[in-house]
Amino acid sequence: MTSIPSDIRGDSEEEVPDGIPPAREIDLPTGTPATDRDAAEGRVPPLSPLPAQDFWEALYSRRSVRRFEDKPVPRELLDQIMHAGTWAPSSCNYQMWDLVAVDDPDVNAQLGALSTQLANAPVNIVVAYGRDFSRENDAGIQSASALIQNMSLAASVLGLGTFWITQTGGAEKVREVVGLPPDRMVVAVLAVGWPRSSLGKGPRRRPLSDVAHFNHYGGRPIPSSPHPRDWEPDLLATYQRARVLNGLRHNKPRAWEERALLRALGRFVPPADPTHTPRWLDVLPCTGILTARMGRERSGYAFEVLERTPEVARFVSGRLPGEVPTHLWPGAEDAGPADGSFDQITCLFRLEGMPPAERGELLKAMARWLKPGGRLLLGFVSSHSFHGAVESLRRRGSGPGGVEYVLSPDPSIGPFEALAPRAVHDLVRAAGLCVKHHLGLQALPQPEELDFRTRNFRPLTQTVARTLGKACLGIESIPGVQSTWGRFQFLELTR
Ligand SMILES: Cc1cc2nc3c(=O)[nH]c(=O)nc-3n(C[C@H](O)[C@H](O)[C@H](O)COP(=O)(O)O)c2cc1C
């Protein structure tokens, strides 16, 4: 038995930071010693002996690591990682990959200036592939990707952390910084270093039964469309469950959205009378961001949650204190909430993501679930507002493309379309509900939103856009402007 020598790991045993498995005692490979042919053909690892790890253990324990110790990675380990990379398959076995491991802080600072993602690790391995090789089906990129995955697994087995970076701030600029010639295409960068803290469990994966099929595809794919009409309700349920289970970044309430919600609560939902605990149903909250906020603001109510899947319902109820009953939509006949149950129902910005036929059904069901005298607070984004202009700018912008960037609201939880106020009023009437009060808010982007949306503008354009935007905000105080043109529309509805 032996272990990786401490000089190769870069430190003495005591100095290994938390979370990095100590060099393990390993069985030397005694079976078939490397032959001269193995050596000649590159089948001998630069680092010997290697730590042993079961394949499945290696697979499950690899995580993306984004925070690293300020400590160098010995080149012997980097050689080992890159060696593992080169044993990946490549299209036609061309092996047209090139790797530049950047461990010089000055060169890393140049990379870090291109993208903050490149400013995290002591080593950035730039992965390139011959631009004009294996272009069919992007086989060159596929080959480079196989190499990157081999390197990630090898690094993990060696106790190192990695994360795969495509947001490099410009592949061509990265190529120039490391001196790769123009006919090389930078595919990605793999950041490598000693993890700063112990690694938790990775995000869950979509269930195999959703993903894998034998002989003939037997499923229905999640649509690559931002339009609600292209989504069946059960596919929306599958997508949202996957987003939540896969580690949806759900803790990013937008200040301007929260502010609108608080105004609406202040206007339409009085604090609970302390002599009894009224029941409140929050409908399809998904991320639970707004639910958590309402729970804090109106703690005298007994909250319940209606969701499309038990997993998402549990996720949201976990954001509220105490036991929170959950219900499913669409529920089986006798499984949904009982009619006449709730003093308060909220449905905030969810009709926009639904297939149109489902909107009316949900409104009718919510009308039934209200107690006599109960109130439904419906919030929606109006298509008669600046919302559409912001979205089309976002789509046309030079930022990243891909349907996930138009599935909104942020964080992307499905398709979304702003609604025409008249169409909403028609649905409300058809559901047997009456509008008691109406509040329109934010006819123009608020200061925090302006700052956020212009964060990647050039300095001059940014200053002009922000100054102009903030100067125009006075228009909102003209009577009727917000109720007609406000992006956020809230309706207080009763039966
Ligand atoms: C092609 C590809 C590109 C990625 N790009 C980035 C990136 O630019 N920045 C980043 O932080 N993570 C990036 N990742 C890492 C993923 O976010 C990460 O693998 C995913 O969340 C799953 O987490 P896990 O690696 O811990 O299992 C990328 C992963 C892949 C496969």
The ligand as an SDF file (V2000), in Angstrom:
LIG
                    3D

 31 33  0  0  0  0  0  0  0  0999 V2000
  -21.2770   22.7100  -21.4960 C   0  0  0  0  0  0  0  0  0  0  0  0
  -21.2800   23.2160  -20.0690 C   0  0  0  0  0  0  0  0  0  0  0  0
  -21.1040   24.5640  -19.8400 C   0  0  0  0  0  0  0  0  0  0  0  0
  -21.0510   25.0730  -18.5320 C   0  0  0  0  0  0  0  0  0  0  0  0
  -20.7920   26.3930  -18.3660 N   0  0  0  0  0  0  0  0  0  0  0  0
  -20.6880   26.8820  -17.1070 C   0  0  0  0  0  0  0  0  0  0  0  0
  -20.3310   28.2400  -16.9110 C   0  0  0  0  0  0  0  0  0  0  0  0
  -20.0700   28.9930  -17.8740 O   0  0  0  0  0  0  0  0  0  0  0  0
  -20.2680   28.6900  -15.6380 N   0  0  0  0  0  0  0  0  0  0  0  0
  -20.5180   27.8840  -14.5680 C   0  0  0  0  0  0  0  0  0  0  0  0
  -20.4730   28.3540  -13.4260 O   0  0  0  0  0  0  0  0  0  0  0  0
  -20.8300   26.5650  -14.7110 N   0  0  0  0  0  0  0  0  0  0  0  0
  -20.9060   26.0490  -15.9660 C   0  0  0  0  0  0  0  0  0  0  0  0
  -21.1940   24.7130  -16.1370 N   0  0  0  0  0  0  0  0  0  0  0  0
  -21.3820   23.8330  -14.9530 C   0  0  0  0  0  0  0  0  0  0  0  0
  -22.8400   23.4730  -14.7150 C   0  0  0  0  0  0  0  0  0  0  0  0
  -23.5400   24.5720  -14.1470 O   0  0  0  0  0  0  0  0  0  0  0  0
  -22.9060   22.2810  -13.7310 C   0  0  0  0  0  0  0  0  0  0  0  0
  -22.2320   21.1890  -14.3290 O   0  0  0  0  0  0  0  0  0  0  0  0
  -24.3260   21.8680  -13.4240 C   0  0  0  0  0  0  0  0  0  0  0  0
  -24.9670   22.8600  -12.6490 O   0  0  0  0  0  0  0  0  0  0  0  0
  -24.4120   20.5460  -12.6470 C   0  0  0  0  0  0  0  0  0  0  0  0
  -23.7170   20.6170  -11.4250 O   0  0  0  0  0  0  0  0  0  0  0  0
  -22.5580   19.5540  -11.0650 P   0  0  0  0  0  0  0  0  0  0  0  0
  -21.4710   19.7410  -12.1050 O   0  0  0  0  0  0  0  0  0  0  0  0
  -22.0820   19.9270   -9.6720 O   0  0  0  0  0  0  0  0  0  0  0  0
  -23.1340   18.1720  -11.1320 O   0  0  0  0  0  0  0  0  0  0  0  0
  -21.2290   24.1930  -17.4170 C   0  0  0  0  0  0  0  0  0  0  0  0
  -21.4050   22.8190  -17.6660 C   0  0  0  0  0  0  0  0  0  0  0  0
  -21.4130   22.3360  -18.9670 C   0  0  0  0  0  0  0  0  0  0  0  0
  -21.5410   20.8470  -19.2070 C   0  0  0  0  0  0  0  0  0  0  0  0
  1  2  1  0
  2  3  1  0
  2 30  2  0
  3  4  2  0
  4  5  1  0
  4 28  1  0
  5  6  2  0
  6  7  1  0
  6 13  1  0
  7  8  2  0
  7  9  1  0
  9 10  1  0
 10 11  2  0
 10 12  1  0
 12 13  2  0
 13 14  1  0
 14 15  1  0
 14 28  1  0
 15 16  1  0
 16 17  1  0
 16 18  1  0
 18 19  1  0
 18 20  1  0
 20 21  1  0
 20 22  1  0
 22 23  1  0
 23 24  1  0
 24 25  2  0
 24 26  1  0
 24 27  1  0
 28 29  2  0
 29 30  1  0
 30 31  1  0
M  END
$$$$
